[in-house]
Amino acid sequence: MTMDELTTMLNTDWPSLVGVAVIGTILLTGVLIAAQLAGWTRMDVPLLLGTTFVADPDRARVVGFALHIVNGLVFALIYTVVFALMGWATWWSGLLFGGFLGLVSLVLFVPLLAGVHPRMGSPRSGPGADTLLEPPGLLALNYGPQTPLVTLLAHLVYGAVLGWVLSLIVGG
């Protein structure tokens, strides 16, 4: 990376990037919630994240939604740095990154929740008296057979939106 490219990255319109990251994450979360309401999945990401910290499901959804927005901001920052280092960005490269993030979420992040989540049953121990959530399992299939597809679709939308906007900032 040249000094000019680094300067361009550091001079990025950060407030706009934050706004786009929030919009992209809201779209991602919206796709997941719409799929849940349509009966395509039982996975509720705000509930999964929020109940890590709050027992009440209604309050947990609010906390979880906020946490998901923060996650979206962190990944938007990572996308920005990666695309700046590459020197280019496009909607389709964002789409590829989004697909990768969706796969990592399904294969790694979501299944590992059972090991650290205080209100989730374990795949080894089963549900207990103090568990609120069932473990998601590999690819979150315990939340329905369409959950992996829905999750990937949501992350593809997120990645494409970020890639498109970053193409305007970084160049494509």
Residue frames as qw, qx, qy, qz and C-alpha x, y, z in Angstrom:
[[0.000, 0.891, 0.454, 0.000, 0.00, 0.00, 0.00],
 [0.411, 0.401, -0.023, 0.818, 1.36, 3.38, -0.96],
 [0.138, -0.266, -0.431, 0.851, 1.22, 6.46, 1.23],
 [0.300, -0.009, -0.260, -0.918, -1.34, 7.99, -1.13],
 [0.558, -0.259, -0.715, -0.332, -3.63, 4.96, -0.78],
 [0.418, -0.326, -0.684, 0.501, -3.24, 5.02, 3.00],
 [0.016, 0.158, 0.160, -0.974, -4.03, 8.74, 3.06],
 [0.431, -0.134, -0.488, -0.747, -7.10, 8.15, 0.89],
 [0.543, -0.331, -0.772, 0.000, -8.30, 5.42, 3.25],
 [0.321, -0.332, -0.543, 0.702, -7.77, 7.59, 6.33],
 [0.129, 0.146, -0.027, -0.980, -9.58, 10.47, 4.64],
 [0.163, -0.360, -0.865, -0.309, -12.63, 8.30, 4.06],
 [0.389, -0.392, -0.038, -0.833, -15.90, 9.97, 4.86],
 [0.154, 0.012, -0.923, 0.353, -16.28, 8.05, 8.14],
 [0.407, 0.193, 0.470, -0.759, -19.70, 9.46, 9.11],
 [0.678, 0.307, -0.301, -0.596, -21.09, 8.31, 5.76],
 [0.447, 0.220, -0.867, -0.012, -19.44, 4.92, 6.15],
 [0.109, 0.047, 0.808, -0.577, -20.97, 4.54, 9.62],
 [0.565, 0.271, 0.167, -0.761, -24.36, 5.47, 8.19],
 [0.656, 0.311, -0.560, -0.398, -24.02, 2.94, 5.39],
 [0.248, 0.153, -0.926, 0.241, -22.85, 0.27, 7.85],
 [0.326, 0.141, 0.634, -0.687, -25.90, 0.91, 10.02],
 [0.667, 0.337, -0.098, -0.657, -28.20, 0.79, 6.99],
 [0.536, 0.312, -0.764, -0.180, -26.54, -2.40, 5.72],
 [0.074, 0.056, -0.908, 0.408, -26.84, -4.03, 9.14],
 [0.490, 0.221, 0.404, -0.740, -30.47, -2.97, 9.46],
 [0.681, 0.339, -0.396, -0.515, -31.13, -4.52, 6.02],
 [0.372, 0.226, -0.896, 0.085, -29.34, -7.71, 7.09],
 [0.130, 0.076, 0.790, -0.594, -31.29, -7.88, 10.34],
 [0.563, 0.280, 0.097, -0.772, -34.50, -6.98, 8.50],
 [0.611, 0.257, -0.658, -0.357, -34.06, -9.87, 6.08],
 [0.248, 0.068, -0.921, 0.292, -33.52, -12.23, 9.02],
 [0.281, 0.183, 0.584, -0.739, -36.54, -10.91, 10.93],
 [0.620, 0.291, -0.185, -0.705, -38.77, -10.99, 7.83],
 [0.527, 0.192, -0.812, -0.162, -37.71, -14.59, 7.18],
 [0.046, -0.044, -0.864, 0.500, -38.50, -15.47, 10.77],
 [0.436, 0.263, 0.332, -0.794, -41.94, -13.82, 10.57],
 [0.642, 0.314, -0.421, -0.558, -42.58, -15.66, 7.28],
 [0.910, -0.192, 0.296, -0.217, -41.81, -18.96, 9.02],
 [0.755, 0.548, -0.352, 0.076, -38.67, -19.69, 7.01],
 [0.513, 0.248, -0.625, 0.534, -36.45, -19.79, 10.09],
 [0.580, -0.734, -0.353, -0.010, -36.77, -19.71, 13.85],
 [0.619, -0.072, -0.182, 0.761, -33.42, -17.98, 14.30],
 [0.113, -0.959, -0.214, -0.149, -33.80, -14.62, 16.03],
 [0.627, 0.318, -0.262, 0.661, -30.38, -12.95, 15.99],
 [0.146, -0.628, 0.214, -0.734, -31.30, -10.03, 18.28],
 [0.824, -0.471, 0.023, -0.314, -32.70, -12.54, 20.79],
 [0.924, 0.050, -0.215, 0.314, -29.63, -14.80, 20.49],
 [0.432, 0.421, -0.276, 0.748, -27.25, -11.91, 21.10],
 [0.293, -0.607, 0.107, -0.731, -29.33, -10.04, 23.67],
 [0.859, -0.446, -0.108, -0.228, -30.11, -12.96, 25.95],
 [0.724, 0.188, -0.411, 0.522, -26.39, -13.35, 26.48],
 [0.192, 0.223, -0.353, 0.888, -26.69, -10.25, 28.68],
 [0.429, -0.089, 0.228, -0.870, -30.39, -9.86, 29.53],
 [0.205, 0.111, 0.963, -0.134, -32.84, -12.57, 30.63],
 [0.446, 0.567, 0.444, -0.531, -36.09, -10.84, 29.62],
 [0.570, 0.280, 0.632, 0.445, -36.72, -11.71, 25.94],
 [0.242, 0.904, 0.330, 0.128, -38.31, -8.37, 25.04],
 [0.221, -0.923, 0.243, 0.203, -35.46, -6.35, 26.52],
 [0.655, -0.272, 0.583, 0.396, -32.97, -8.82, 25.11],
 [0.586, 0.576, 0.472, 0.318, -34.16, -8.16, 21.56],
 [0.085, 0.995, 0.002, 0.054, -33.43, -4.45, 21.97],
 [0.462, -0.713, 0.479, 0.222, -29.97, -5.14, 23.43],
 [0.713, 0.032, 0.623, 0.320, -29.31, -7.76, 20.75],
 [0.488, 0.797, 0.295, 0.196, -30.35, -5.42, 17.95],
 [0.088, -0.966, 0.238, 0.041, -27.91, -2.80, 19.28],
 [0.604, -0.463, 0.600, 0.248, -25.16, -5.42, 19.51],
 [0.706, 0.371, 0.535, 0.278, -25.86, -6.54, 15.95],
 [0.284, 0.952, 0.052, 0.096, -25.54, -2.92, 14.76],
 [0.328, -0.815, 0.459, 0.133, -22.17, -2.69, 16.54],
 [0.723, -0.077, 0.631, 0.271, -21.09, -5.96, 14.88],
 [0.582, 0.700, 0.363, 0.199, -22.11, -4.49, 11.53],
 [0.033, 0.983, -0.182, -0.007, -20.00, -1.41, 12.20],
 [0.544, -0.563, 0.586, 0.211, -16.97, -3.52, 13.12],
 [0.702, 0.190, 0.617, 0.300, -17.28, -5.60, 9.96],
 [0.403, 0.892, 0.182, 0.096, -17.80, -2.46, 7.86],
 [0.198, -0.887, 0.395, 0.136, -14.51, -1.16, 9.23],
 [0.641, -0.240, 0.681, 0.259, -12.84, -4.46, 8.33],
 [0.633, 0.589, 0.467, 0.188, -14.34, -4.30, 4.81],
 [0.167, 0.984, -0.050, -0.032, -13.09, -0.73, 4.44],
 [0.364, -0.713, 0.561, 0.211, -9.54, -1.62, 5.45],
 [0.679, 0.031, 0.690, 0.246, -9.46, -4.74, 3.23],
 [0.543, 0.732, 0.379, 0.161, -10.84, -2.92, 0.19],
 [0.012, 0.973, -0.209, -0.096, -8.50, 0.02, 0.77],
 [0.508, -0.506, 0.647, 0.260, -5.55, -2.38, 0.94],
 [0.647, 0.307, 0.648, 0.259, -6.74, -4.03, -2.28],
 [0.112, -0.278, 0.272, 0.914, -7.16, -0.58, -3.83],
 [0.361, -0.085, -0.523, -0.767, -10.61, -1.34, -5.23],
 [0.308, 0.197, 0.798, -0.479, -14.11, -2.34, -4.23],
 [0.345, -0.082, -0.579, -0.735, -17.24, -3.38, -6.12],
 [0.722, -0.194, 0.157, -0.645, -20.71, -4.53, -5.19],
 [0.927, 0.096, -0.337, -0.138, -19.82, -8.06, -6.27],
 [0.466, 0.309, -0.663, 0.497, -16.61, -8.15, -4.19],
 [0.345, -0.277, 0.454, -0.774, -18.74, -7.00, -1.25],
 [0.870, -0.026, -0.137, -0.473, -21.17, -9.77, -2.15],
 [0.770, 0.209, -0.575, 0.180, -18.33, -12.30, -1.97],
 [0.129, 0.300, -0.627, 0.707, -17.16, -10.92, 1.38],
 [0.601, -0.199, 0.208, -0.746, -20.75, -11.01, 2.64],
 [0.906, 0.042, -0.346, -0.241, -21.09, -14.64, 1.58],
 [0.559, 0.256, -0.654, 0.441, -17.84, -15.48, 3.36],
 [0.170, -0.276, 0.500, -0.803, -19.03, -13.68, 6.51],
 [0.785, -0.119, -0.033, -0.607, -22.36, -15.54, 6.33],
 [0.855, 0.115, -0.506, 0.022, -20.58, -18.90, 6.06],
 [0.329, 0.272, -0.643, 0.636, -18.23, -18.09, 8.93],
 [0.446, -0.265, 0.296, -0.802, -21.23, -17.02, 11.01],
 [0.883, -0.052, -0.160, -0.439, -23.07, -20.27, 10.30],
 [0.849, 0.158, -0.476, 0.168, -20.10, -22.59, 10.71],
 [0.498, 0.150, -0.519, 0.678, -18.25, -20.88, 13.53],
 [0.106, -0.279, 0.283, -0.912, -19.91, -17.97, 15.35],
 [0.684, -0.269, -0.104, -0.670, -23.46, -19.25, 15.84],
 [0.864, -0.126, -0.487, -0.006, -22.55, -22.84, 16.84],
 [0.472, 0.155, -0.545, 0.675, -19.97, -21.54, 19.34],
 [0.348, -0.500, 0.060, -0.791, -22.66, -19.51, 21.11],
 [0.844, -0.363, -0.330, -0.215, -23.79, -22.62, 22.96],
 [0.746, -0.008, -0.428, 0.510, -20.42, -22.79, 24.69],
 [0.259, 0.071, -0.293, 0.918, -20.55, -19.26, 26.09],
 [0.365, -0.417, -0.263, -0.790, -24.23, -18.32, 26.17],
 [0.108, -0.124, 0.771, -0.615, -25.60, -18.47, 29.74],
 [0.590, 0.219, 0.406, -0.663, -29.20, -19.02, 28.61],
 [0.685, 0.398, -0.443, -0.420, -28.69, -21.54, 25.82],
 [0.936, -0.175, 0.293, -0.090, -28.79, -25.29, 26.08],
 [0.133, -0.593, 0.732, 0.307, -25.77, -27.27, 25.05],
 [0.731, 0.278, -0.482, -0.394, -25.80, -29.85, 22.26],
 [0.405, 0.205, -0.860, 0.231, -24.19, -32.24, 24.75],
 [0.033, 0.074, 0.761, -0.644, -26.30, -31.59, 27.82],
 [0.102, -0.565, -0.750, -0.330, -29.62, -30.68, 26.24],
 [0.203, -0.668, -0.085, -0.710, -31.98, -28.08, 27.63],
 [0.342, -0.142, -0.723, 0.583, -31.91, -27.38, 31.34],
 [0.153, -0.754, -0.605, 0.203, -34.26, -25.65, 33.71],
 [0.185, -0.742, -0.031, 0.643, -32.35, -22.38, 33.28],
 [0.300, -0.039, 0.592, 0.747, -32.07, -22.44, 29.47],
 [0.382, 0.595, 0.225, -0.670, -34.13, -20.13, 27.33],
 [0.541, 0.633, -0.347, -0.432, -32.78, -21.07, 23.91],
 [0.960, 0.044, 0.258, 0.097, -31.99, -24.29, 22.13],
 [0.405, -0.494, 0.492, 0.591, -28.48, -24.63, 20.68],
 [0.512, 0.635, -0.162, -0.556, -28.38, -23.67, 16.99],
 [0.865, 0.064, 0.469, 0.163, -26.22, -26.56, 15.80],
 [0.412, -0.171, 0.523, 0.726, -24.04, -26.59, 12.70],
 [0.046, 0.254, 0.535, 0.804, -25.27, -24.10, 10.11],
 [0.315, 0.043, 0.365, -0.875, -27.98, -23.16, 12.64],
 [0.383, -0.090, -0.783, -0.482, -30.08, -26.02, 11.24],
 [0.146, -0.338, -0.841, 0.396, -31.79, -26.53, 14.60],
 [0.175, 0.460, 0.256, -0.832, -33.64, -23.30, 13.77],
 [0.686, 0.568, 0.278, -0.360, -35.03, -24.71, 10.53],
 [0.771, 0.124, 0.468, 0.415, -33.80, -26.18, 7.25],
 [0.416, 0.786, 0.234, 0.394, -33.98, -22.82, 5.44],
 [0.419, -0.872, 0.005, 0.252, -31.94, -20.98, 8.07],
 [0.595, -0.282, 0.371, 0.654, -28.57, -21.32, 6.26],
 [0.354, 0.495, 0.520, 0.600, -30.03, -20.00, 3.00],
 [0.143, -0.930, -0.305, -0.146, -31.76, -17.08, 4.74],
 [0.544, -0.726, 0.106, 0.407, -28.60, -16.24, 6.69],
 [0.558, -0.026, 0.449, 0.698, -26.46, -16.31, 3.56],
 [0.200, 0.711, 0.485, 0.469, -28.95, -14.16, 1.67],
 [0.294, -0.938, -0.173, 0.064, -28.97, -11.56, 4.46],
 [0.559, -0.580, 0.274, 0.527, -25.17, -11.42, 4.55],
 [0.500, 0.286, 0.518, 0.633, -25.00, -11.19, 0.75],
 [0.032, 0.893, 0.356, 0.271, -27.26, -8.12, 0.88],
 [0.463, -0.843, 0.048, 0.269, -25.07, -6.58, 3.60],
 [0.619, -0.272, 0.417, 0.608, -21.87, -7.24, 1.65],
 [0.405, 0.518, 0.512, 0.553, -23.24, -5.96, -1.66],
 [0.100, -0.960, -0.235, -0.112, -24.46, -2.71, -0.08],
 [0.504, -0.755, 0.209, 0.365, -21.11, -2.12, 1.62],
 [0.626, -0.014, 0.503, 0.595, -19.13, -3.09, -1.47],
 [0.301, 0.732, 0.445, 0.419, -21.16, -0.74, -3.64],
 [0.202, -0.977, -0.067, -0.014, -20.74, 2.22, -1.30],
 [0.603, -0.582, 0.343, 0.424, -17.06, 1.48, -0.73],
 [0.625, 0.322, 0.461, 0.542, -16.59, 1.39, -4.51],
 [0.118, 0.919, 0.217, 0.308, -17.61, 5.04, -4.49],
 [0.425, -0.883, 0.191, 0.062, -15.09, 5.80, -1.72],
 [0.636, -0.431, 0.541, 0.343, -12.15, 3.51, -2.51],
 [0.343, 0.552, -0.505, -0.568, -12.76, 3.10, -6.22],
 [0.789, 0.081, 0.595, -0.133, -13.72, 0.12, -8.29]]
